[in-house]
């Protein structure tokens, strides 16, 4: 079986057996070559060390990765659909022209990661950690980032559309130029003077809540 490729319209060969998928991963790591140009369906990987894996033009659909280490991995033109990566490690990983659609990344560790031209839609990122990451040309739509960590993150042209940021930590992450007016920012963790929000766009209701947090008495 083949499917259309991620971005270029070419058809990708499918890997839909567990042994074939594990062999492809093992070969990529042992031979220091990329996992490239494949579709993977309904597969589960548990407890694997996948550090420094390079994945190019792959599509993962309904796959589950349990306690896997993706530190320092690189993903180019990757499409992840309805996959579960909860609590996996992606520290210092690199993402370019990727899509996360309907995925579960709760508790995933993206500390120090670099995300470029990444689109996330209907994806759960509760308690995910993006500390000291770089997010450039990233768009999040209808995502749940409640209690996630975005401390000291570099944000460049990031779009937040209907994203839950309840209790999310943005300590020392400037949000200037960001439109948060359609997001839930209740309880967002900021520095004492909320300097991170300087220059951000918020709704009137959000502005009143921020003012109250800063001790302003509204009459």
Residue, then its C-alpha position, 0 to 999 in steps of 0.5 A: x500500500x502507498x499513500x501520497x507524500x507529505x509535501x511533494x505529492x509523491x506516493x509513500x510505501x507503507x510499513x504496517x507490521x511491527x517487525x518491519x517498523x522495528x527493523x527500519x528504525x534499527x537500520x537507520x540508527x545502526x547505519x547512521x542513515x535517515x528513516x525516509x519516505x515511508x508511511x507507518x500505521x498503527x504501530x507501537x514502540x516501547x522504551x526505545x532509545x532513538x536519539x539522533x534519529x533523522x526522519x525525512x518525509x515520513x508519515x506516522x498515523x495512529x502510532x504509539x511511542x511509550x517512554x521513548x527517547x528522541x533527544x537530538x532527533x531531526x524531523x524534516x517534512x514529517x506528518x504525525x496524525x493521531x499519534x501518542x508521544x506522551x512523556x517522550x523525550x524530544x530535548x534538543x530535537x529539530x523540526x522543519x516543515x512538520x505537522x502534528x494533527x490530533x496527536x497526544x504529546x502530554x508531558x513530552x520534553x521539548x527543552x532546547x528544541x528548535x521548531x521551524x514551520x511547524x503546524x499543530x492542530x487538535x493536539x494535546x500538549x498538557x504539561x509539555x516542556x518547551x523551556x529554552x526552545x526556539x519556535x519560529x513560524x509555528x502555528x497552533x490551532x485548537x491545541x491544549x497547552x494547559x500547564x505546559x512550560x514555555x519558560x525562556x522560549x524564543x518566539x518568532x512569528x508564532x500564531x496561537x488560535x484557540x489554544x488553552x494556555x491555562x496555568x502555562x509558564x511563560x516566565x521570561x518569554x516575551x510575547x510582544x506581537x502575539x495575538x492571544x485574544x482567542x486563547x485561554x490564558x487564565x492563570x498564566x505564569x509570568x514574572x511579578x510585573x507581567x512584563x512578558x505580556x508587554x506588546x501582546x494583543x489580548x481581549x478586554x476580558x483578558x486585560x481586566x484579569x491581568x490588571x487584577x493580578x497586578x493589583x489594579x482595582x477596577x471600579 
